[in-house]
Amino acid sequence: MSQALGLVRRAIQLVVFLMFVVLIATVFYQVLGRYLLNAPPSWSEELARFLQVWIALLASALCIQQGMHQRSFPGSRLNRQEDNDRFYERVVDSYLNGKRQDGG
């Protein structure tokens, strides 16, 4: 069973990699079409959006399977719970101090 899961994981990794390559090529082609040819392809933006969504979904599944965390928020680089608490306290304090200074 673990061998089958390993094969599925490798297949998903390959798919994510290939989708990322296609995403880069699509966005590059869109930029070339927009700024050099002055005629952007109508399909490239939609394909890029579609690929981004599926890359995020499949990569999240890989991260969960491996016990990792997909980091997309700057505060997620903080590893310890105390650091996370301190970070969020600073965010809330700066928000509340700004509100007090504004009179709101």
N, C-alpha and C positions, 0 to 999 in steps of 0.2 A: 504493500500500500504506500509506504513512504517513497518507494522508487517511482510510482506513478505520480505522486504529488510533486516530486522533484522534476519529472518531465513536464508536468503542467506549468510549474513555476518557471522553468527555463523557456518554455514556449511563450508564456506571457511576457517574460523579459525581452525576448526577441521581438515580439509584436510591438511592445512599447518602444523599443529602440528604433524599429523600422518606421513606426508612426512619427517619432520625433524627427527622423531624417526627412520624411515627407513634409512635416510641418515646416522645418527650416527651409526646404526647397520651395514650398508654396509661398511662404512669406517673402522670401528673396525674389521670387518671380513677380509677386504682387508689387513690391517696391520698385523693381525695374520697370514694370508696366506702367505704374503710376507716374514716376518721375522722369523716365527716359523716353518712353513711348507715348506718354500722355493719354493712355487708354488702359486703365486697370482692368484685369479680367474680372468678370462679375462673379465667378464661382470661387475665387481664391479666398475671399474673406470668410465665406461660409464653411469651406473645407477646413481652414485654419481653426475656426471656432469649434467645429465638430471634433477635430483631432485633439485640441486642447482638453476638451471635456473627457474624451475617452482615455487620454494619457493620464489625466488626474485620477479617474476612476480605477484604472488598472494598476497604476503605481500605488494607489492607496491600498488596494487589495494585497499587493506584494509586501508593502510595509507592515500591514497588520499580520500577515502570515509569518513574517520574520520577527515580529515583536518590536519593530521600529516605529518611529513617529515621523510622518511627513511634515517637515517644517515649512510653514508658509507665513508665519507671523514673527516679527522681529523679537518679541519677548519669548518665543519658544526656544531660543538658544540657551536660555537659563535652565540649568539642569536641576538644581535643588529646589525643593518646595519653599524653603525660606526665601530664596532669591526671587521666585515667582511672586510670593506674597509681597515682598518689598517693592518689586516692580509695579504691581497693580496698586499698592498703596500710594506710590508716587504719582501714578496716573490719576487716581481719584483725588488726591490732595491738590494736584495742580489744577484739576478741573474745578474743584470747589473753591480754591483760592482765586481763580479767575472769575468765577461767578460772584464772589464777595466783592472783588474790586470793581466789577461792572455794576454792582448794586442789585444784581438779580438773584 
